[in-house]
Amino acid sequence: MQFHFNGFHAGDPDVFAPAAGHETRATTPPAEVDVLIVGCGPAGLTLAAQLAAFPDITTRIVEQKPGPMEKGQADGISCRSMEMFQAFGFAEKIRREACWVNETSFWTPDPQCPDRIHRTGRIQDVEDGLSEMPHVILNQARVHDRFLEIMRNAPTRLEPDYNCQVTGLTVDHAASDHPVTVSLRRTDTDQVETVRARYVVGCDGARSAVRSAIGRELRGDRANQAWGVMDVLAVTDYPDYRMKSLVKSAGKGNILLIPREGGHMVRLYIELDELAEDQRISAADMQVETLIDATRRVLHPYKFDVKEVVWWSVYEVGHRLTDKFDDLPDDAPEGQTPRVFIAGDACHTHSAKAGQGMNVSMGDTFNLGWKLIAVLQERCTPALLRSYSEERQAVARDLIEFDHEWARIIGAPAETGATPNAAPKFQVYFIEHGRYTAGVSVKYRPSALIGTPDWQHLATGFEIGTRFHSAPVVRLADAKPMHLGHTVTADARWRLFAFAGAGDPTSVGSGIGALCDFLTHADTSPLRVHTPAGADPDAVIDLRAVFQNYHRDLDLNAMPGVLMPKMGRLGLTDYEKMFCVDRRAGDIYALRGVDRERGCMVIVRPDQHVAQILPLDGFAALSAFFAGVFT
């Protein structure tokens, strides 16, 4: 991380100095805000953590619960979410505390004795090279804590307002400013207040008041299948107690066992009886002993002695989706833009079996956050906000299709009469869809924000539309081995990675030299056109260069000035813009299919998705791309 740009920064560098007017929390919440976030779940907090860094944006987040979550609900954190946590700066804290899912085991009835289970296979949970991040398990509340910590330490010192329930929401599209009016009721005092906002984001769950207010509806189906879930501390001789396990018994039900953080707790998803067409289920209809007994039956002949039930609940499998993720009607005039958005469970619900609920919800608002920032700072037109629903509704639809099939396979009876030693169907399906459960399969379609694959062949491993697949590099200035993707932080900036072609990058006529000259001097340079006067050179577009050369063979002082920009109030040199291949950990050119002879440019969006690949001399195309994004 970098600090001291504006003078010596004493103490914890993760704690920013409060912005003017934010030294202490106001006793009265603002009645007018730029963004009102409803809900302190993973989607709401992901958005709030991004907005909290910008003092020029007035943000408020409200939650009807009396305080932060402590336990229960989601626990699976995909590799992709860990990559996102790296951008927020707390991936290492999660890695240390969480339980790593290294392998997954599969159990079915023993053909020789069907009332007993036996292991049919054990596989690596995440394929090699898919991500530098692990798949981990951690209480959702601890993820919330990390986001709350970021908000609390941000320049705006953002804190949630708890005990606040939305009782009404209206949008006046004719209003020139703050067109959304929201009525809030304090659940602890019954006090009522009105908030006017430029934008409202409903992250308030499956029973979303925001969704109802804008006339959206969750539509889908019920699988008529009930499942129980519980976090327990137990003593057992089941050998895969600390391994993610999918267990199918002969007529006694199925279980998904997830080891939890701390070394002793596990989460169990337990199949219950099929529901009637009009039947509903709740924890009030069930006893936790029923779940424990069902677990023991499935795990026979292994013992399972529950010492403490930390949390439990029951639910029915369902797959529902709204047709749009904002308030913009289908017949809206071309100039009208959305003012209200919904995210997470407010617009898509599914089973917990694939572990994607929290992950996709955070992805929703990671997508939306930088767009709201760009519009509110007037770097992009409000039309940019139309892309949120277009991009994320397609992602949620794909998730539900996948989860529908996965839930069906998990809940299906154990196979009988299968070929001896053949892997069961649920094991095969799990292996085939590993990229999906890792969260790295999301691919945005071509648009103003995603280019066409005309030059994809210059970097085949950075697939346009997908997340930027990080790889090892060595930083030139200090020889630090690191991951290139870790330079993409959650700060709403775009990245331009320039991969040098063959030869000496400091020689006259080199491709990287010509690009740097264009970016420095040309009137159409996107760095010159889109960087506000007086701002740091990388305030909007962060340029980084990667060289094929051994880092000890390059002269730092021979590099173009645009790769060593002057930053901050003191005009100090930024030495962290240039990287070389890592000969020990892996050559990024080979790992990501970058053309060694020609090199290329890789444009990466603020949410870490690859926006475009261009040749190093594609100056006009580079300018045109950013002209289509920014005002």
N, C-alpha and C positions, 0 to 999 in steps of 0.2 A: 504494500500500500504506500501511497505517497502523501506526505504532509510537509509543513514548513514553507509552502509556496508563498504564503503571505506573512512570513515571519515565523519565529520559533513557536511551536505548539507544544506546551507542556502537558504532562499527564497522558491519559489514555487517548490515543489518536482516533478511536472509534466514537468518542464523545465530542461532538462538534460544539463550537461556541454558539450560544443562542443568538438567533437573529434579532435585530432591533424590534422591540415590541413583544418578544417571546421569552423574555428573561424569567417571568413568572406566569403561571397560568391565569387567564382571565377568570374573574369570579362569575361573570355572566357569559354564557356561550354566544358566539356571534349570530345575529339574526339573518345575516346575508353571507353566503359562502360561494366559492367557486364550485366546489365539489362536496356533496353530501353523500357519504357512504353509509348504507344501512346494513348492519350485520358485522360482527367481529369473528366470523369464521375464517378459514384459510383464504378464501377469495377476497373478503373485505380487508383483511390485514395485509395481504400481498399488495393490494392497491394503495392502502394507507402508507405503507412503508416507502413506496416510491414517491408519493406526493409529499411526504413529510420533509423531504430534502429541499423543497422549493419554497422559500419564504414569500415569494411573490404570488403564490397560489394559496388561497384560503381554503383549508380542508377541515371537515368535521366528520367524525365517525361515531355512529350511535349504535347501541345494542340493547335489546329489551331484557336480556338476562341481567342479574344483579352484579355480576363480576366476571372475571376471566374463567375460561374452562379449566378444570383440574384433571379430569380423566374421561376415558371412554371415547367412542366414535372412531374416526379413522386412525390407522397406524402405519400403513405402508407408504414408503417414500421411494419413488422410482429414481432411476439413474438420472433421468432428465430433470426431475425436481432438484436433485442434488446439484446438478449443473447450474440451475437457477439460484440455489442457495449460495453457491460460490460467487455469483454476481452480486448478491446482497452482502457477502462477507462473513457468513456464519456456517459454511459447509463443514469446516473443521470441527466446530463445536458439535454439530450433529453427528459427524463421523465418530467422534470420541464417545458420545453418550449412547448412541443407537446400537441395536443388535444388527449385525451384518447378515444378510441372507446369502450364503455362499453356495449352498447346494439345496436341491429340492428332492425329496424322496416320495415314492409312490407305493401304496400298499393296496392289495386286493385280497379276496378270500383265497386261502390255501387250497389248491385243487385236491390235495390229499385229505384235507380236513376242513371243509368249507366254513365251519363255525369259527375258525381261527383265521386271523389275517397274517399275511407275509409280505415282505418287501419285494416288489417286482423291478425296481430300478431306483437309481440315484444319479442325478445329473447336475452339472454346473448350472447355477441359476441364471447367470448372465454370460453370454458368449464372449470370448476374448475379443478385445478391441472395440467393443460396442460403445464403451464410455470409460473415461478415466475415473468415474465415480461408481461407488457400490450401490446396490439395492439394499436399503436398510429399513428397519422397523423401529418406530418411536411413537410414543403417545402424542396424539395430535396437539394436546395442550402444550407440549414442549416446543413444538413448531410455532404455535401462537406466541409463546414467551419470547422466542428469538425475534419475531417481527415486532412485538411490543417494545422490546429493548431497542431496536433500531429507531422506532418512532420516538421513543423517550429521549434518545441521544441525538436526534436530528436537530438541525437549526431551529425548527418550529416547535420542538418539544411536544409533539402531538400525543394526546392521550384520549382514549375512548370515553364517551359519555354513556355510562351504563344506566339501566332502568328506564330506557327511552323506547317507547313503542310508537310505530307509525300508525296513525289513525285516519289519515287522508293524504292524497296527493293529486294535484292538478297541474296541467301544463298549458300555458298561454303562449302558443306559437307566434302570436302577433306581438308579444312583448319584446322590446329591444334588449333587455337585460334581466338576468335572474328570472327566467320565465317559469321555473318550477316552484310551486308552493307546497310545502309539506307540513302537515300538522303532526305534532309529537305530544305524547302524553307520558308524564313521569309515572311509572308503575309503583314507585314507592311513596309518592306524595299526591298523585292525581293532578298535579299541575300540568297545564296545557300551554304549549308554545307553538309559534309558527316560524318556520325557516324558509327563506327564499334562496334558491340556488340556481347557478348556471347549469349544472349537471347533477343528476342523482344516479347513484349506482346501487341497485338492490342486490345485496349478497345475503339475503335474509332467509335462505333455506327453502325447502320444498313447499312450505305454506306461506310463501312470500307475499307480504302485503303490497310491496312495490309492483310485483308482477300482476297482481289482481287489479291494482289501480290503473295500469296501462292496458288492461284488457287482454293480456296474454294468458294462455292456458296450457298447462302440461297435458300432453296427449300421449297415449301409448297403451300398453297392455299390462296385465297382471299374469304372473306365471302360476298363480294359485298354489304357491309353495312357500311354506313357512320355515324360517331358520332361526335358531337361537345363537346368540353370541355371548361369550363371557371371557373375562380376563381372570385367570386363577393362578394361585401359588399351590403347587401340588407335589406329591412324591409319587414316583412311578418307575416301573422297570421297562416302560416302552423305550426302546433304544434310540429313537429319533426325536426325543423330547426337545432337543435344542436344534432341530432341523425343521425347516418348512416342510410339511408333509400333507399329502392328499391321500386320504384313507377311505376306501370303499369296502363295506362289509357285505355279507350275504344276507340281505333282507333285514338288516338292523340299522340301516341308514349310512350316511356318509359324513365325514368330518374333514375340515381344513384346519390344520394346526399351524399356528404361527408363533415362533419363539419371540419373546419380547425383550426389551432392554433390561439390564440389571442381572441377567444370568439365571433367573429363577422363574419368572412369570411367563405364561404362554397365553395366547388368545386362541379360542376354539370357536369355529363356526360349525354348528351342529344342525343337520337336517332334521326337520320335524315333519309331522303328518301333512299330507296334502290338504289344502283348504277347499271348501265348497265354493261355488261360483260367487255367492254373495257374502262369504264369510270374511271377517277381518280379525286380526290378532293383535294383542298388545301384551305388555309385560304383566298387566293386571290379570290376564287370563292364564298365566303360567307361573309355575314355581321353579326356582333355580335348581331344586333337587331333580326336576324332570330333565334338565339339561345335563346335569352331572351323571344321572343314571344312563342317559342315552350315550354319553361319551364312553362310559365303562363298557356298554354292550358292544359298541363299534370296535373298541380297542382290544377286545378279548383275543388272546388269553392274558394280555398284560394288565397289571393292576394300575389303578389311577385313584390315588387318595388325595382329595382336594382339602388343603389346609386353610385356604382363605379365598373367597370370591371377591375380587377387587371391584368388578363392575360387570353387569350383565344386562341384556335386553333381548327382545325378540322382534323380528320384522318379517315382512313378506317381500318376496322378490318382485320387482316391477321395473319397467323400462319406459320412461316418459321424457318427452322433449317438447319445447315450445317451437313454433314455426319461425320466430325471430327473437333475437336477444336485445331488442331495443323497442322504443315506442314509435318508430317510424312506420306509418301505414303503407301498404303496398301501392296505394294510389297517391302517395305524397308527391307534391310538385318537385321538380328537379333541384331547386334551390333549398328545399327544406332539409334540415339535418336533425339527427336524433338528439334528444335532451335527457332521456332516461334509459338506463341500461340495466340488464339483469345478468347475473353471473353465478356459476356454481350450481348448487342444488335448486336455485330459484328457476333455472331454465333447463336442467337435465338431471334425471335421477336414474339409478341403475343399481345392480347388486354390488355387494362388497367383495365378490370373489376374485375379481381381477385386480383389486387394490388400486383403482384408478380414480375414485371419486375425489379425494382431496387433491390429487396431482393435477387432474384436468381442471378443477376449480381454480387452482392457483395459476394454471396456464391461461385461463380466461382473462384474469385481471392483469397478469404480466403483459398480455397482448394489449389490453385497453389502457394501461397506465401511461405508457410513453406517448400514446396518441393524444390523451387528454392534456398532458403537459405541453406537447408541441402546439396544440390548438390554443390553449390558454395563454401561452407565451407568444402567440401570433406568429409562429414560425411556419405553421401549416394552416390551411383553410379548414373550417369545420366539416367540410365534405370528407376529410380523412376519417371521421368517426363512423361513417357508413361501413367502413371495412371491418369493424369489430364483429358485428353480427354475421357478416358474410364469411369471415374466416373461421370464427369459433363455432358457429352453428354446424358447419360441415364437420369439424373435429368431433363435436358431441354426437352427431349422427353416426359417425364411424365407430365411436366408442360403444354406443348402445347396440349397434349391430354385432360387434365383437362380443360384448358382454352377454347378449342374449344367447349366443351360441355357447359361450363358455359356461354360463350358469346352467344351461340345459345339459351339457356334458358332465359337469360336476355333480348335478343332482340326479343323473341317470343311474339306474341300478348297476351293480357290478356286472361285468361281462361274463358270460358262461360259455363254455364250449370253444373258447379261443384257442388258437394254435399254441402249443406249449412253447414257453420262453418268449412269446411275442409280447411286445410292449402294449399295454392297454391303451385304448383310444384317448383317454384323458391325458396320458403321459405324452403321446405323440402330438396331440394338439398343443400342449404346453410348450413343447420344444419348437414347434413350427411358428408359434406366435410370440417368441421371446422378445423380439424387437418392440412389439406392441406393449407388452407388460412393462418393458423398461422405459416406455414413454418417449422413444425416439423415432416413432413412425410418423409423427405429424408432418404433413407436407402441405404448405399453402399454395394455392393455384396462382397462375400469372395474373397480375393486376398492376396498378400504378406502383405498388409496393414490392412486387415480386416480378422479376424479369423473365424473359423467355430464354430457353436453353441454347441460344445460338452459339455460345462460346463455352458451353459446359465441358467440352473435351479438354479445355485447358486446365481443369481442376476437377477430375471426375469424382473425387472423394468429398468435395464440398457441394453436395447436391442442392441446386437452387430450390428454395422453398422449405427445405428442412433446417433443423437447428445446426449451427456451426459446430462441426465435429472436431473438437480440440485435438491437439497432438503436441508432443514434446518439442521444445526449442531451447536454445541457450541465449540469454540476453547479452547483447554485444558489450555494453558498457562495463558490466560487472561479472560476466561469465556465470550468471545464475541460471541453473537448469530450472525450467518451469513449463507450464502449459500455456500455449498461445491463447486458448479460449478463455483463460482466467484474466485476460486483460479487458474482457467485455464485462463491465460492471453495470449495475442497475441504476444508471444515471441519465437515461433518456437520450444518450448520444448514439449516433451512427458510427460504425467503424469501417475504415477503408484499409484493407490489408493488401499491400503491394508485394508480390512474390517476384524477386529479381530473376531474370533469365541467366543464361550461362555467362561466364566471364567475370571480369573485375567490375563490380558495381560502381567503383569510383572513376573508371576510365571515361575518357571523352566519347560521347555517343552511346553510352550504355542506356538500356531501356529504362532502368530505374532513375537514372539521372535526368533523362528527358521528361519523365513523368513529374519528378519533383520540380523541374524548371517550369513546367506548365502550371502546376498547382501553386507555385510561388508568384508567377508573373502574369499569367494570362488573365484577361478581363473576364473570361468565361469559367475560370477556375471555381469549382463549387466551394472551395475553402474561402475564397475571396468574396464570392457572391452571397453566401449564406451565413457567414460568421458576423454577428453583430459588431458594430464599431465599439472598440474598447474591450471586447471580450478576449479571452485566451484563444490562441489559434485553433485549439481543438475543442472549443466549447460546443460545437454542433456536430462536426465530423472529425473523428479521431483517426489520424493517419498513422499506420504502423508499417514497417518494412521487414521482410524476411529474406535473408541471403543464403545461398547454397554454400558459401565459403566457410572454412574453419574460422571460428571467431578470433583466433590469435593472428590470423593473416590479414585482418582488415584494420585500416587506420581510422580511428574514430573521428579525428579532426578533418579527414578528407570527405566526410559525408555531407550531403546537402543540408543547408540550414533548416529547411522545413522538417527534417527528421531530428533536429535538436532545437525545438522551439523555445522561446523565452516565455515564461509563465508567471502568473500571479503578480501581486503588488510590487515585488522586488525584482521582477524580471529574471528569475533564476532559470537555468537551463534544465530542460526535461531530458534526462538521459535514458528514458525507458521506452523509446519508440522503435528500437531496432533489435532484430533477433537473427540468430544463425541456426543452422541445422544442429541437432544434438546427435553426435556420432555414436553415443553409447545407448541412449534411450530409444532412438529411432529417428530416421530421416523423414521429416514432415513432407518433403516432396514425394518420396516413395509411398509413404503411408496414405497420403491424400490424393495421389495421382496428379500432382502439379507438373505441368510441362516444363522440363528442365531447360530446354533451349529458349523458349519464348517467355516463360514466366506468365504472370497474369495479375489482375486485380480481383479481389473478392470483397464485395460490399455486404456488410452484415448489419441487420436492423438492431435497434435497441433491445429487442426481446430475443436476441441471439440467433435469429433465423437468417439464412443466407438469402440475400435479396437479388444479387446478380453477380455473374462472372464476366469479366471483360479482358481483352488483351491489354498489355501495358501501354500501348499507344492508342487506346480507344478513348481519346480525350473528349471528342464530341459526344460519344455515347455516355460517358461518365457525367458530363455536364447536363445532358438531356435527362438522364435518370433522376438526378437530384432536383432538376427544375420541375419534374413531375411530382415531386414529393413536397418541396418547400414553396412558400410564397415567394 
